[in-house]
Amino acid sequence: MTILDHKIDFAVVLSIKNANPNGDPLNGNRPRQNFDGFGEISDVALKRKIRNRLQDMGEAIFVQSNDRKVDEFTSLRERADAVPALKELMKAKKSSSDQFALAACDQWIDVRGFGQVFAFKGEKSGDSVSKGVRGPISLHPATSLDPIDITSTQITKSVNSEPGDAKGSDTMGMKHRVDAGVYVFYGSINTQLAEKTAFTNEDAEKIKQALVSLFENDASSARPEGSMEVNTVYWWEHTSKIGQYSSAKVHRSLTWERLTEHAKQYTDYDFTVQPLDGLKVEVIDGR
């Protein structure tokens, strides 16, 4: 497999209908919004979904969510200790950070893609292990193209939780959803950091596949099946390691125009990629 030898930029257009794409725990789990009323999905939430899709594709993932883990480990420390090379490097007081990074990246695609901080308590009191790996993939938060409308609904229970409780129907809490909205997020893959983590051209192709199918197998009460959809992935592959253009200029080349006054759905916008000399874009429909 060949280490990534050219810079990559990408953009993803996605749409939401009657779902909570990313609740804010500091705001009663309401869908995230900025101060101007535009919807947001954090980069952390997007990375979680990419990890989940890679895991569905059969890739080894270090940061597995508890409800989707495919091994017997209950912590990141246990998962790291299960790799003999990593366990030895964590015990060694003068182990090289580069050696540690390569051993971890060899095991898990999310570590060589996103990087990871390995911060664990040592076996002896007062000892600790802290190793950092910088990954080549950087992601922006997703932001809606227009301010979003949020509907909040009070939900109740119709059964008793405890014996002898005769109250019957009772308030459980609130449920929030975005009525409709179109979001865009951007990302890049840096070749300099790819060389350090051994991130390959094949790995980049797997990331692209994960983006195209980002919301498959992601249904929940807050995100019913079909309520979140990837509409289009834009994928720019430069012809050199540093790229012909800055990521900012490439991302700005994706423009859109509102076709209606109250645009909320994907079909309410017209998306266009402004041509950049010598740089081709692959436009992929979401699944």
N, C-alpha and C positions, 0 to 999 in steps of 0.2 A: 504493500500500500504506500502511496506517495503522500508525503507531508504537503499540506495545502500550499500551493505555489503561486496563488494569485488572490488579491483582495476581493471580497464579496460584500455587496450591500443588498439589502432587501427591504420591502415594505409589505404589510399585510392589511387588507381591508376586510373588516368583519362587521356583521350586523347582529343586533340584539332585538328580540321581540318578547315582551312579557317574561323577563328573566332578571335575576340579580347577578351580573357578571363578576362582581368583586365587592363583597360587603366590607364596610369600614367598621371594625370593632369599637372604635372610639366614638362612633356616631350611631349606635344602636343597630349596627350591621346594615345600614342603608347603603345603596350603591354609591360608590365613591364619586365625588364631584369636586371640581376646583372652585375657586371663589367666583368665577364667572358663570357657573352653572353647567359647564361642560363635563360630561362623564369621563371617568378615568378607570383604567385597569392597571394595577401596578405591574412593574417589570417582574417582581417576585412571583406574582400570580401567573404571569405568562410563562415564566421558566418552569413553574410547577406543571403546567399543562404540557409543555414540550417534553419534560421528563416523563410524564405519564404516557405520552404517545410513543416515545422511544422505548419505554418499557413494554408497551403493547407490541412493538415491532421486534421484541426479543433481545433488546440491548441491555447490558448490565448497568444498573443505576445505583449510585451511592446514596443519594438523598431520596429515599423512597418514603412516600407517605404511609402512615400506619395502616390505613384501610386498603392499601394496594400492595403491600410488601410481599415479596415472593420468596423470602428466606425466613429463617427462624430467629433472626437477630431483632432485639428490641431497642437498640440504640446504634448511633453512628460509631461509637467506640467499639462495640462488639463486631460490627461489620468490618471496620478497619483492622481489628486484631485478628480477624479470620484470614488475613493475607499475611503469610509468614514474613515476607520481605518488609512490609510496613511495620509489623510488630517489632521486628529487630531494630529498625531504624528509629522507632519511637523510644525504645529502651536505651539506645546509644546516646550518650550525652553530647557527642560532637558529630552527629550525623549531618550530612550535607542536605541542605534544603532542595537542591537540584535532584539529588538521588531520591529523596522522598517524593518529590513532585512526579518524577518519571515513573516510580513504582505505582503511585496512585492513579496516574493518567493511563497507565497500561491496563488497569482493571476496569475503569468506569468511564463511559463516554460523557457523562454529565460533568465529571471533574475536568477532563481535557477540553471540554467545550466551554463551560461556564466558570471553571475554577472552583476553589473550595478553601475554606479556612478549617484546618484540623486543630481544634483547641480542646485538649483533654487533660484531666487530672493525672498526675503521675502515680506510679505504684506506691511511692513513699510520700508521706505527708509533706506538703510544701512544694513538692515537685510538680511540674506541669509540662505539657507538650503543646507547642503552638507552631504550626507550620502552615504557610499560606501558598496557594497555587493561583496564579492569575490566568484566567481563561481568555481565549481569543474572541468569544462571542459577546458582544455588548447589545443590550436591548433598551429601547426607550419605553416608557409607559404608553399604553394605548389611550388615545384621547378622542372623544366624539367630535364629529365635524360641526355639530350644532348643539346648543344646550339641550339637556335631556329632561323629560318629564318623569317624575317618580310617583308611583301610586303605592300607598301604604294601606294595608288591610289588617284588621284585628282578627286573630284566629282564636278558636275556642276548642275545647275538648268535650266529648260527649260521653266519656266514661270516667269512673272514679279511679283515682290512683291508689288509694288505700282502702282496706275494708272498713265498713262503718261510715264512710263518707257519703252522705246522702244528697250532696249538693247537685250532682249531675253535671250538666253543662256549665263550664266555667272558662274564663279567659285564660289563654295560654301565653299570648304575646302578640307581637306584630310581625308581619311579613311584608317585605318591600320588593318592588320590581321596577325596572325600566320599561316603560310602555313600548318604545321603539327608538332605535338609534343606530347610527353607523359610526364605527370607530376605525382609526388607523394607528398602527404602530410601526416603528422602523427599527432596523438593526444592522449590524456590520460584523464581519469576521476578519480579524487582523492576522496577517501572515507572520508577523514578528513573534507574536505570542503563540501562534499555532506551532511554530518551530520548537518552542520551549515545552509544549505539552504533547507534542507528536500528534496534533489534530490533523487528520488527513482529508484529501479530496473526497474520499468515500464517506467520511463523517459529515462533511458539508452537505452531501447529497441526502443523507439521512435526516439532517436538520430540515432541509427543504421539504422532504416528504412529511415530516412531523407538522410543519407549518400549514401545509395544504389540508391536512386532516385534523387540525388542532382540537376540534370539539367532539371528535368521535370517542365514544365510551366515556363521556364526561357528564352524563345526565345526573341530576340530583333534584331534590325538591325545589331548590332555588333556581335551577337551570333545567327545566323540562326538556326532554328529547326534542330537538329541532328548533329550540328557542334561541340558540346561538349558532352562527354559521360563518365560516370563512368564505368570503365572496371571491377574492382575487389575491394571489401572491405575485409580487413583482420582484424579480431576481436578477441583479446585475452582477456579472462576473467580469472583473477587470482583466487586462492582459499582462499585468505586472504585479509584483509583490506590494508596492506602495499604492498602485492604482493610478489611473489617468486623472481622476478628479477626487476632490474631497468628498467624504460621506455626506456632508451637509448639502453640497451642490447636487449630488445624486438624489438624495431624498427630496430636495426641492423640485426636482424635475417631474415628480408626480403631482399633478394639479387636478382640481375638480371644480365643477360648476353646478350650482343648484338649478334644477329644472322646474321646481315648484317653490312657491313662497314658504311653505311649511314643510321643508324636506326632513324626512325621518327614516325613510327606507332606502335600501341600496339603489332601487330603480329611480329614486328622486334625484340622483346625482349622475353627472357625466364625468368619468375619469379619463385623463389624458396623460401620457408620458411625453414630456418635451425631449426631443432627440439631443443626445450629447455625442459629439463627433468621436467615432472610434469605440463607442461603448454600446453594446447591445443589451436589450432587456428581454428576459423571458417572462411572459405573462401567463400565469397558470390559474385556471379556474379552481376554486375550492371544491372539496368533496362533501 
